[in-house]
Amino acid sequence: MTGRGGGMTGRPLRIVVVGYGPVAARFVEELLPAVEEGTVALTVVGAETEDAYNRVLVAEYAVGAADRDRLDVTDTEAARAAGVDIRLGATAVGLDRLKQRIVLAGGEELPYDRLVLATGARAHVPTLGGLERSRRSRGDAPTPEPDRAERPLPSGVVALRDLADARVVTPVVESAGTVVVLGAGVLGMEFALLAAERGAQVFVVHHGAAPMARNLDADGGRMLTRAARARGVAMVAHARAESVSLRADADGEPEFDGLICADGTYVPGDLLVLSCGVGARTELAHAAGLACSAGILVDEELRSWTDPDVFAIGDCAQVALRESVDAGGRVPGAPSGLIGPGWRQAAALAARLSAEARGVSFLGGTTAIAERPAAVMLKAEGVDVVAGGDASTDAWDADAEVSTWIDRARGAYLKTVVRDGALAGFVTVGLPRAGSELTLLFERAASLPAEPAALLRLDAPDAEAAAPTDPAGPEATVCWCNGVTAGRITDAIAAGSDSVECVGKDTRAGTGCGGCRGRIAALLAAAG
């Protein structure tokens, strides 16, 4: 498609990006050659005043386990030097699709030929007494402060989604204060363990029987609970939070005092961290009449269902086919919520728009409607949890081969589920090397080793002598966020990269979710 502007019109294709998180930053990087050659005029509008950073690592930064530099994902000044107009601290509050203009909070209008929405997702604020006026609903209009509702969250209540939240958390952890975490998903548990390790008193409140219920089976969850308690985290299970108790601070303003549960349990604390999921920021798209469901609805080209000149990528984009709408008008699926798929979307869309701007045919493919689920890794010192696929299958399921191994004394647990000869799901707790090998097998839809017990030997006391079971050699993908193979990493090591950070700078491996950093370290160690 040759649109208005760019290609054969004799002027650059004007592209405006709304949002400047890690996915938008990757899109900018991929589009820089077209900007430098003059076929694209690129403007980026970012609501935060900070350069784009990796939100996955915000929890580690908040407790002092990661330096600020490690969160960096782009070079904003280099992009500006190349000709990109990047506006930080600017918010889009309106979209005029007829005139093809974005309206900023100050009234300025930015014309576009192609609009890319990369508005990301905001933390979900649960329906708790005391937080009613701090919740945004799906139908709310765009505002100059995208995540602020009628009132901000009370002092001492954060969602740990951005650097501002991290700056609230840091002094509480540094002073060994009491932190209450509401929610026991992978991010909530990861933060709880990190904060406890740094000296905070931590309570995790969740309504289920065991943590990480979406990723772990019951026994894996029980083993994680034991490991968390052994490291000083108080696990408050079967607890439905009902309201927050607020006290007056020195200025008479409300601040967090404790969490009240439906059964009367009261959990006091200095800080409440909400870890209750996220929702796509769709208000700008919704107000402009673009089709939305759980996210902004786009097709396999990442193009809006409603407007062919509007695209969406990252946590706000819901990739779906129009024919997938059911009889009730519902669209299955949701935004992936993972940085790897977002980066792949950014690269694919940049290639498509670059081709359009140059007036040439785009020879690339389309974006997958649903990628194979990635393995999940909980990253905390001394607590190794890795899971992938559906491991909830019962051991007596006639359609699957299910194997389990439990060692309560060592705090170790392994479960594998094989269907049609391929690994369909797994859980490991306390077995980091086995978890790493199973991740490779799962993401390649491969079979288990001929001798599955070899997986357990990887974490045995004499593990240094145990050979890994990786069947793919240099072609095995180590970093799925960036598509980096073991071969590329070993080549970088041979060329002089001598640390995980150096490998990341040279190949991008380990700069996304961070789940592959242990594997990169193992390749470094193997190289001597």
N, C-alpha and C positions, 0 to 999 in steps of 0.2 A: 504494500500500500504506500503510495506517495501522498502525504498529507499536506496541509497548509504550512508553508515554510520549509526550508531545507530541500535536500534532494535536487529537484529540477527547477526550483523557484529562484535561485540565484542569491539567496540570503541564508544565513545559518538557521538551522532548526532550533527554535526557542523551546527549551525544556526547563520546566520549573519543578523542583523537588520539595515537597512539604515534609519536613522531618529530617533530623540529622543524627540518627543513631548509627550503630555499626553497619546495618544493612544499607542505609542511604550512603554512608561513607564509602562502602565497597562499590556501590553503583557509581559514585563520583570517580573513584580511582579507575574503574573499568572504562569510563567515558572520557578520560583525560586526553587520549590521543586525538579523538574527534574534536575536542575543545581546542587543542593546540594547533590543529590543522585548519581551524576556522569553519568547520561544517556544523558545529553545535555551539549555541550560546546557552550556558548552563547557569541557573540561579538556584540556590538552596536556601530554604527558610527553616531555621531551627529554633525551637522555643527555649531551649536551655542556653545559658551563656557559656557553657563548657564545650570544648571540642568533643567530637564523637568519642565514646569510650565503651568498653565491653561491660555491659551490665551483669553478665554472668559472674564477674569477679568482684562485684560491689561488696558482697558479704565479707570476703577475705580482706578487702581494703578497710572495711569498717572496724574490724577487730585487730588490725595491724599485721595481718598475715601476708599482705601483698602491698608493695609500694604503688604509689599513684601512677608511676611510669608504666607499670605492667598492664594497666587498663587501657592504655592508648592503642587505638586501632587504625589511625590515619595521620597524615601530615596535612593539616588544614592550610598552613601557610604555603606549602608547595602547590596545593590545588589552587589557591588564590593567585600565586605567581604564574600559574599556567593559564589564568583567565577565568576561573570559576568565581562567580559572585556568591559568596557564602555569608549569610546574614544570621548571626547568632543573637539570641534574645529577642527574636521576632516571631510573632504568632499569626498564623492564618486564621481568620474568623469568618471568611466568606468565600464562596466559589460561584462565579457567574459563568456557567457553562456556555451560554449563548454568545457572550462577548469573549469567552476564553480568557478570563482574568481571575487571579487570586487576590482577595482583599485582605490586607494586613490589619492588625489591631489599630495602628495609627491612621488608617484610612488610605494608605498607599495601595495602588493596584498594580499587579505584575501580570503582563500579558504572557500567554504561552501558546505554543502549537501542540505540545504534548505535556501533560501533567502527570507526575509520578507521586502518588501518595505513599509515604513511608512513615506514617504517623505512629506506628508501634502499638503498644498495649499499655494499659495502666493497671495498677494493682486493684484487685477487688476488695472493697470495704464491706465486710459482712453486716448483716442486719442485727446490730447489737444496740441495746438501749444505751444512750449517751453518744452514739455516733450517727444518729438518724440524719442530721443536717450536714454530715460530712460525706455522704454518698452521692455519686453522680448516677443518673439513670440513662438508659440508652437514648431516650428522646431529648435529652438536654441539648440546647443550642451551643455552638462553639463559643468559647470565651477566651479573653486574653491570657488567662492562666488555665491551660488545658485540663489539668487534673484537680482543680479546686472546685468544690461544690459550694453550697450556700455558706458553709463555714469550713475552715480548715480543720484537719484532725486536731484533737486536743494535744497540748504539750505532753510529750512522753508516749505518744502513739505514732508509730511509723510503719511503712510498708517495706522499707529497705529496697526500694526500686531505683533510687538515683543517688548521686553524690551528696545532695542535701540531706537525705535520710541517713547516709553513712556518717555524716558529721554530727548527727544527734546521737547515734549509737556509740561512737568511739569513746567519749568521756565516761559513759556508764560502764562499759567494759573495762576501761583502764582503771576505774575506781573500785572494781570488783563489786559492782552493783547487782541488783536482782533483775533479770530479764525474763519476761513471760513471752513465749512464742506460741501464737495461736495457729495451729496447722502443723501437720507432721508429714508433709510431702518431702521430696528430696531436697528442695531449697531450704525449707524450714528446719529439717534435721541437720543439714550441712551447717547452717548458721549456728544452731544450738550447740553443736559439738565444737565448732570453732570458738564460740564465745566462752564455753566452759573451759576449754583448753587454755584460754587467756586469763582465766581467773574469775569470770563472772559466775554468779549463782543463776542457774537456768532451769526454768520449768517449761516443758512442752505440753500444751493442752490440745487434745484431739478427741474427736467423738468416736473413733473406731477402736477395735481391739488391739491393733498393732500399727506402727508407723509405715509410711510408704505403701499404703494399701493398693495403689494403682500399679505398683511395680513389683512388689514382693508377694509371695504366697504367705500363708499364715505362719509356717515355721520360720521362714526367712525373716518375717517381721518380728517374731518373738526373739530371735537371735540378735537382731539389731537393737531391740529394746534392752536386752541384757548388756550389750556392749555400751550403749548410751548411759545406762545407770552406773556401770562400772567406771565411767569417766565423769561422773558427777552430775549428769543431767537427770532431773526428776521428770519422769514420764507420767502424765496425768491422762489416763485412757478413759474411754467411755464417758467423756465429759462434754456436754453441749454448752458452749458459752452462750450466755443470755444477755449480759450487759457489762458495761465498764463502770467502775466506781471512780469518781473524780473528786479531787480535793482542790482547794484554792492555793495557788502558789503565792509568792511574796507580793506579787502585784495584783492579787485577787483574781487572776485568770485560772480557768480550769486546767488541771493536769492529772495524768494517770495515777491512780492509787492501787487499783487491783481489778481482777477479772472475776465476775460472778457467774457461776454455772447454774444450769437448770436444777440440779439436785441440791443446791445450797452451798456447794464447795466454793470457797473464796481463795483466790490465788493472788496474794499481794505482790507488788513489784515496783521498780523504779521506771521500767520501760516495757511497753507492749509492742511486740513486733508482729504485724499481721502477715501471715504467709498462707493466704487463702485463694491463691490463683490470680489470674489476670483476665482482662477483657480487652478486645481490640478497641482502639480509638476510632470510632466510625462517625462521630457527630458531624464533622465537616462534610463527609460524603453523604450522609443521611440527609442533612439539611439541603444539599444540592440535588436531591432526588436520585442519587445513585443507588443501585440495588445493593442491599446489605442483608446479611444474616448474622452468623457469629462474627463475621468480618466483612470487609468490602468484597463483593462477589466479582471474581475475575475468571477469565477462561484460561486455556492452556498457554496463551500468549501473554498472560498477565494483564490483559485488557479488560476494562470494566464491561460487565454485561450491558450497561446502559449507555455508555458513551465511548466510542472508539478512540477518542483522543486522550482518555484518562486511563492510567495504569495504577496498580498497587503492588507493593512488594513487602515482604517481612511479616511481622506480627499482626499487621492490620489486614493482610490479604488472605482471603479464603478462595482457594483455587477449586473450581467445581464446574461441571458441565451443566448447561441450561436444562438438559433433559433429565437431570437428577432430581428435580423438584418433585416431591411426592404429592399425593392427592390433597393433603392439607396445606400445601404451599411451603412446606419445610424443605430446607436444603441440607443434606447430610454433610458431616465433616466440620472442620473449624481450621483457623490458622494453625500452622505447625507449632509455633511458640518456641522453635529452636533456631539457633544462630546459623547452623550449617545450611539448612534449606533456604533460609533468607539470603545468605551469601550466594547460593547458586541461582536464586531468582534474580538477584542484582546483576550478576554476570550475564545471564541469558538476556535480560531486558536491555542492558547496555549494548550488547552485541546487535540486537534487533534494531534499536534506535540509531546506532552508529551507521548501520547499513542503509537505513532509510535516509539519514541525513546526507549520505554520500550518493544517494540515488542508485544504489545497487541492490541486487536481490539478496535477501537474507537466506543463507543456506543452513542455518542452525536448526535445531529441533524445537520441541515444545517443552513446557514445564510439566512434570509429573503431577497428576491430580492428587495422588497420595504416595509419598515416598515410603519405603520400607522403614518401619519404626527403628530408631537408633537405640543402642544399648544405653542405659543410664548408669552413671557412676556417682556415688557419694564420695566427695573429696574431703576427708578430715583425717588428721593425724591419728594413726593407730586404729582407725575403723575403716575397713575396706569392704564396700558393698558394691556389687555390680549386678545388673539385671538386664535382660532383654527379652522381648516378645511376651508371650502369655505362658507364665509358669504356674498358673493356678490349677492346671489339669490334675485330676486325681490319679493316684498311682495305679488304680484299677481300670482306667479308661482303656477300652479295647482298641481304640483307634490311634493310640500313641504309646511310645516306649518311654516310660518315666523312671528315672533313677534318682535316689536321694541318698545323702550321706550327712550324718550329724555327729559332731564331736563337741558336746556341751562344755567339757573341761577346757578345750582349747578355744572355744567360742567360734568354731568353724562350721560352715554349712554349705552344701552344694546340692543343687537340683537341676536336672536337665530334662527337657521334653523334646522328643524326636518324633516327627511326623513325616511319612513318606521318605524316610532316609535322611532328612535334613534337620538340623537343629532349629526348632521352632520357638524355644523359650528356655531361659536358664536363670538361676539365682546363685550368687556366691556371697558368702559373708565370711570375712577373716581368711580368705584365700586369694590374695591379690594377683598372683601369677596365673592361677587357674582362671580367674575372672578375665584377665587380659587375653588369654588364649581363646576362651569361649566367645569373647567379643568378636575376635577375628572370624571365628567359624560362623557365628550367627549372622554377621553382616555380609558374609559371602554365601549364606544359605548352604553351608557345607555340612558334611556329616561329621559325627564324632570320631576321634581316633579309633583305630581298630582295637586298641586296649584302653578303654575309658579311664581305668585306674591310673593311667599315666598322668592325667590331669591333677590328681591328688598329690602325686609325687613332686609336682612343681613347687609346692609349698612345704615340702618335708624339710626337716633340719638340715639334710645334706643336699638341699635344692641347687646349690651351685653346680653340682655334677649332673643335674637333670637336664636333658635336652628339651627345648620347647617343641611343641607339636605343630607349629605353624606350617601348613602345607603349601603356602603360596610363595614363599621366598620374597624376592625384591618387588614382586607385583602386588603384594598384600597392601591394602590401604590401611595406614596407621591413623591418619587424621581424616576423619570423615567430614568434619566441618569444611575443610579446604581441599579435600581430595588428594592428599599427599601420601605417596606410597613409601614403603620401607626403602625401596631403591633410591628414591630422591633424597631421603634422609641420610642414608649411608654415603651417598655421593657428597652431600653437604659436609658430613663429618670428615670425609677424606680430603675435602678442600679446605679444612681448617676450622669448621664449626665445632667448638669444644664444650658447649653447654646447651641445655634445653633452650635457653633464651636465644643463643646464637642461631641454633637450628630454626627457631621460630622466625627470626629476622630474615634468614636466607630462603626459607621455604613456606612460611606462614603456618607450618605445623605447630599445634599446641596453642595457637592464639585465639581459639574459639572457646569452646566449653571447658577446655583444659583436661578432659578425660583421657587424652592420649599422652599426657606428659610423662607418665610412668613408663609407657612403652618406648618413648623417645629416649628416656634415661637408660633403659635397658639396652637400646641399640648403641648408645654412647659407651656404655660399660663393655659391651661385646667387642667394640672396636679398639678397646684398650686405651 
